[in-house]
Amino acid sequence: MARSLKSIEDASDLRHKSWCIHCSRTLHGRSTNRDHVPSQSLLSRPFPTQLPVVEICTECNVGFSLDEQYFVAFLGAVLSGSTDPELQRSEVAARTLAGNPALQARIEAAKKEYLTLGGETRILWMPDDERIKRVVVKNARGHAYYELGEPMLDDPIFVKAIPLASMTDEEREDFFSLQGISGWPEAGSRLMSRLVTGDDFEDGWIVVQRGHYRYHLDHDGGIRVRAVVAEYLATEVVWD
């Protein structure tokens, strides 16, 4: 059975809903789409009900498609250790790799094998950082907009996407050291409602789908959005 997320009414400032959060253009008179945050491709079926969605312009929604395909295919290859579609844990990664031989070859070329001192063969994957970060920022913008009602129209001052296993102990401790939600979110925002009710919170994280995606917002003089993807990739985006 699919997990059900709590449906929370948004009563934040309606004036903030006039623009596309990605390109800053007005949505009035423009073709729009309801975009899932996070992208459904990062989750597994059956999807949780009441997934967070935000309205963005159709042009931006379509424009992220190739980056999202790359993200899910690259992550799938890393998690399975192969670009073989039949070995993927993710159905989306399997379909993407099977249907796009050029992308499969590109990711395969990013796989570097090396021998350890003990003679074991290990794999190191070299991602296209810009494409990965575009998807990370896209989702972070969506989280800030959905939870706080705030369109983050400027570029972030900091973006990170790093495997948890590649962090030092100190880096992981800092990443997971959540001191609640700093600052007071706007009355009527979804995040404020969550703080009152505790809906979908687990140890300070808003859990979209266990084992697949969780995120945390910190609102203290700026906005910081952290997320954990597939319990493998740690991401962080900061706006001042």
N, C-alpha and C positions, 0 to 999 in steps of 0.2 A: 504494500500500500504506500502511496506517495505521502511524504511528510507534508503537513499543511502549515504554511507560514501565516502569521497573524495579519489580517487585513487591517491596516491602520489608515484612518482618514487623515488627509493632509489639510491643515488649516493655516499654513504659512502664507506669507505675503504673495498675493496673486500677481503683483506687478513683476515678480521675478520669473514668471512663467511665459514671458513674452518672447524670449530668445531661444535659439538653439544653443545648448550649452557647449557645443563643440566648435561652431563657426561664428557664433555671436550674431548671426543674422536673425531678423524678426521672423517669427513663425506665422504671422498673419498673412494669409493669402498664399502660403507656400505649402507644397506637398510635405506631409509629415508621416512618421511612423512611431509606433510605441515600441521602444527598445528595451530589452531585458537587461538588467544590471544585477549580477554579472551576466555575461553572454551565456545563453543556454548551452553553447558548445562546450563549456567548461563543466557542465553538470552531466548527470546520467539519468536515463529513464528508469522508472517513472519520475518526472520532474515534480518537485514540490509544488503544491497549489499556491496561488497568491504570490507568485514571484514578483519582486520589485520591477516596475517598468517606468520609464520616463519618455516624454514626447520629444523627439528630435526631428530635424529635417531629413527627408528621404535621401537627399544627396549625401549627407554625412553617414547615414545608416548604411548605404550601399558602399560608400568609400572605405569603410572599415572592414568590409567582408574579406578581402584578400589577406589583410594582416591577421584577422581572427583565424582564418584557415591555417596560416603559417603557424600561429601560436599553438593551436590545438594539435597540429600534426607534429610540430617539433617537440612539444611536451610529451605527446604520446610516444614518440620514438625514444626519448630519453627514459621514460618510465618503463618501457618494455625492453630497451636495449637494442632496438631494431627498427628499421623502416619498413619491414615486411607487414603489410596490412593484416595478415592473418594472425600476427603475434600481438596486436594491439589490445590493451585493456579497455580503451575507449572506443565505442562504436563510431563516434564522430571522427576520431583520428583514423580509424580503419577505412571508413568511407572516403575521407579526404585523400589519404595516401593512395588508395586504389584508383580513385578517379582522377588523379593529377600526377602522372608519371614524372613530369618536369619538376614538380615540387618535391616528390619523393627522391629524385636524383640529387636535387640541391641539398636536401637535408642529409642524405647519405654522404655527400661530399664534405659535410661539416663534421663528420664523425672521424675522430683521430684516435688510433689505437697506439698503445705504448706498453712496454714491458716494465714491470716493477723489479726491484732488486731481487725479489724472490722468484722471478721468472713468470709471474702471472700476467696475462694480457688484460689490460684495462681500457676503458673507452672514455674519451673526453669529447663532449659535444660543444661546438662553437656556434652559438646562436647569432642571428642578426639582431643585435641589441636594439636598434631603432624600431624595428617592427614589434618586438616584444614590448618595449616601453610604450609604444602608441596604444596597444591594447590595455596595458596596465593603467595608463592615464585615462583612457576612455571609460573604463569601469570605475575608476576613482572619482571622476567627474560625476558619473551617474549616481554613485553612492552619496556624495555630498549634496547633490540636487534632491535626491529622493528623501534622504533623512533630514536634511536641514532646510530644504527649500532655497538653497543658495546656488546660483549658477556661477561656477568658477571659470570665468571667461578669459582670464590671463593664463599665461604659461606657468606651470608649477616651478618652484625654485629648487626642487629636489625630486628625483625619481630613482627608485632602486628596484631591481628584480634579481634575486640571488637565491640559489638553492639553500635550504636550511642546512644541509650537510656541508656546504662550503663556508658557513659562518664559523667564527671562533665561538667558544663557550660564552665569552663576554658579549659578543654581538647577538647571539641567540637570547641570552638573558635580557639584554636591553630591549630587543624586539618584542619579547613576550611579557615584559614588565608593564602591565596595564594598570594604571592607577585610577580606574573608573573613567568617567568622561569629564575631562577638565573643561571649565567654563560652563555657562548656562545656555543651552540651546534656546532658540526662540520659542515662546509659548505657541502651541499649535503645530509645531513641527513634529514629524514622525519620531525623530530621535528623542524629543522631550516626552512624547507619549510612551516610548519604550522604557525610558528611565523610570517613569511612574509605575508602569505595569510589569516591567521585566520581560515583556514578550520577546521571544526568539533569542534572548541573551544566554550564553553559556560561558562562564568564567570571563565575562567582559567582552566576548566576541558575539557579533550578530551572525548566527549560523544559518546559512542558506541551505546547504545540504552537507551533512556530516561526511567527512572524508574527502569532500570535493571543493567546498568553498566556504570561507568565513571571513568577516571583515570587522574592523574597528575604526571608529572616528574619534579624533581628539580635537576639540574646538577651544583653543586657548590662545588668543592673539593671532590666530591663523588656523588653518585646517590641515590636519594630517590624517591620511587614510592608509591604514595597513590592511593587507589581505594575505591569506594563506591559500594557495591553490594546490589541490590534490595532496595536501599535507607534505608537499615537496618544495614548492616555490614560495618564498617570502617576498612580498612587494610592499613598497612604501612610496607615497606621493605626498608632497608638502606644498601648500600655498601659504604665502605670508599675508 
